[in-house]
Amino acid sequence: MRNQFGFLIESEDTPPQKQFKVLLIGDTCIDEYIYGVCERLNPEAPVPILKFNKTESKYGMAWNVGNNLQSFGIEVYILTHKEKIVKSRYIDQRYNQQILRVDCEDYVEPMDYEISYDGYDAVVISDYDKGFLTSEKIAEIVTSAKIPVFIDSKKTSLPKSNCFIKINDSESKLLSGSYDNIIVTRGSNGADYRGKNYSGFDVGVFDVCGAGDTFLSALVYFYLKCGKIERAIPYANKAASIAVSNFGTYVLNQKDINEINGI
């Protein structure tokens, strides 16, 4: 995966052959996990004391989408902001219980440069509404891309046609207007598209962090492979079920890909 400066970002378990090329645009962050053990309460306030053990960091938000796209063998070029966003999660590692999250966010400058879509098979927008993508810029991308556009956004107003919108159940209730191609994810209850429910997979939910990113990545890949969104959704449901069965921001590996392909 390459950033906006053209530098290659390596990821694990990337198949050597690239099948498709995707332009990924969106907000990125560092997901930081601070692990320790809570054995007593703070005498100064009724809160637990975390005895520090270790820290792990992973790429999150649009980076997570990109890493999972790469797991399917897709070549990814990412356009994102220079500003830093860090989400620090404090975890009692005995139970993998998150006790606190601290977000540190710089002001994010809106995207202000032109985009070339030459050579890409699809555009993926991963918009966490941090300021990099305005509603106007998203509408401009959908109008000018002339290739499939997939949007995952926390905005309440989005383009109503010429794109696929993936959104979760709670976010869909805040979305204004009616939309032609909206896929609503409902966790273990699968996903809805044009009045039909595509069944999910009943698995033990360990952590929902990043599951929507994994769903989106699989949706894009299998749409490009199969040519129909209806055929892609079941695969995306399976990918999300694998993500929630693992802790933290999860990137699919080759074993996962084989399992998804086998449904």
Backbone hydrogen bonds, N-H to C=O, Kabsch-Sander energy under -0.5 kcal/mol:
donor,donor_aa,acceptor,acceptor_aa,energy
2,R,76,V,-2.1
3,N,7,F,-2.0
6,G,3,N,-2.1
9,I,1,M,-5.8
10,E,8,L,-0.6
14,T,11,S,-0.7
18,K,16,P,-0.5
19,Q,17,Q,-0.5
19,Q,73,G,-1.6
22,V,75,E,-2.9
23,L,122,A,-2.4
24,L,22,V,-0.6
24,L,77,Y,-2.8
25,I,124,V,-2.9
26,G,79,L,-2.1
27,D,126,S,-1.5
29,C,60,G,-1.3
30,I,85,I,-2.3
31,D,29,C,-0.5
31,D,58,K,-3.3
32,E,30,I,-0.7
32,E,87,K,-3.1
33,Y,56,E,-3.5
34,I,32,E,-0.5
34,I,89,R,-3.3
35,Y,33,Y,-0.7
35,Y,54,K,-3.0
36,G,91,I,-1.9
37,V,51,K,-1.6
39,E,37,V,-0.7
39,E,49,I,-0.7
40,R,49,I,-0.5
42,N,47,V,-3.6
45,A,42,N,-0.8
47,V,45,A,-2.5
49,I,40,R,-2.3
50,L,48,P,-0.5
51,K,37,V,-2.6
51,K,49,I,-0.7
52,F,50,L,-0.8
53,N,35,Y,-3.1
54,K,35,Y,-1.4
56,E,33,Y,-2.5
58,K,31,D,-2.4
60,G,29,C,-2.7
62,A,27,D,-2.7
63,W,60,G,-1.7
64,N,61,M,-0.8
65,V,61,M,-1.5
66,G,62,A,-2.6
67,N,63,W,-2.7
68,N,64,N,-2.0
69,L,65,V,-2.4
70,Q,66,G,-2.2
71,S,67,N,-1.2
72,F,68,N,-0.8
72,F,69,L,-1.0
73,G,70,Q,-2.2
74,I,69,L,-1.7
75,E,20,F,-3.3
76,V,74,I,-0.5
77,Y,22,V,-2.2
78,I,2,R,-3.6
79,L,24,L,-2.9
80,T,78,I,-0.5
86,V,104,C,-2.6
87,K,30,I,-2.7
88,S,86,V,-0.6
88,S,102,V,-3.2
89,R,32,E,-3.3
89,R,87,K,-0.6
90,Y,100,L,-3.2
91,I,34,I,-3.0
91,I,89,R,-0.6
92,D,97,Q,-3.0
93,Q,36,G,-2.7
93,Q,91,I,-1.0
95,Y,92,D,-1.3
96,N,92,D,-1.0
97,Q,92,D,-1.8
98,Q,96,N,-0.6
99,I,90,Y,-2.9
99,I,97,Q,-0.5
100,L,90,Y,-1.0
102,V,88,S,-2.9
104,C,86,V,-2.9
105,E,103,D,-0.5
106,D,84,K,-2.2
108,V,130,K,-0.6
109,E,107,Y,-0.6
111,M,132,F,-3.2
120,Y,117,Y,-1.7
121,D,21,K,-3.5
122,A,21,K,-0.9
123,V,148,P,-2.7
124,V,23,L,-3.0
125,I,150,F,-3.4
126,S,25,I,-2.6
126,S,124,V,-0.6
127,D,125,I,-0.7
127,D,152,D,-2.8
128,Y,126,S,-0.7
134,T,132,F,-0.5
138,I,134,T,-2.1
139,A,135,S,-2.2
140,E,136,E,-2.1
141,I,137,K,-2.3
142,V,138,I,-2.3
143,T,139,A,-2.0
144,S,140,E,-2.2
145,A,141,I,-2.1
146,K,142,V,-0.5
150,F,123,V,-2.8
151,I,164,F,-3.2
152,D,125,I,-2.7
154,K,127,D,-1.3
164,F,149,V,-2.9
165,I,163,C,-0.5
165,I,181,N,-2.9
166,K,151,I,-3.3
166,K,164,F,-0.6
167,I,165,I,-0.5
167,I,183,I,-2.6
169,D,185,T,-1.4
172,S,168,N,-2.2
173,K,169,D,-1.0
174,L,171,E,-1.2
175,L,171,E,-0.6
175,L,172,S,-0.6
176,S,156,T,-3.1
180,D,160,K,-2.0
183,I,165,I,-3.6
184,V,182,I,-0.6
184,V,192,D,-2.3
185,T,167,I,-2.4
185,T,183,I,-0.6
186,R,190,G,-3.6
189,N,186,R,-2.0
190,G,187,G,-1.8
191,A,198,Y,-2.0
192,D,184,V,-2.6
193,Y,196,K,-2.6
194,R,182,I,-0.6
196,K,193,Y,-1.5
198,Y,191,A,-3.5
198,Y,196,K,-0.5
199,S,197,N,-0.7
200,G,188,S,-0.5
203,V,201,F,-1.1
205,V,203,V,-0.6
206,F,204,G,-0.6
206,F,244,V,-3.8
207,D,244,V,-1.9
211,A,208,V,-2.0
214,T,210,G,-1.8
215,F,211,A,-2.5
216,L,212,G,-2.3
217,S,213,D,-2.2
218,A,214,T,-2.3
219,L,215,F,-2.6
220,V,216,L,-2.3
221,Y,217,S,-2.3
222,F,218,A,-2.6
223,Y,219,L,-1.7
224,L,220,V,-2.4
225,K,221,Y,-2.1
226,C,222,F,-2.9
227,G,223,Y,-2.8
232,A,228,K,-1.2
233,I,229,I,-1.8
235,Y,231,R,-0.6
236,A,232,A,-2.0
237,N,233,I,-2.5
238,K,234,P,-1.9
239,A,235,Y,-2.4
240,A,236,A,-2.3
241,S,237,N,-2.0
242,I,238,K,-1.6
243,A,239,A,-1.9
244,V,240,A,-2.2
245,S,241,S,-0.5
245,S,242,I,-0.7
246,N,243,A,-1.6
250,Y,209,C,-0.5
250,Y,248,G,-0.8
257,I,253,N,-2.3
258,N,254,Q,-2.3
259,E,255,K,-1.9
260,I,256,D,-2.6
261,N,257,I,-2.7
262,G,258,N,-0.9
263,I,260,I,-1.5
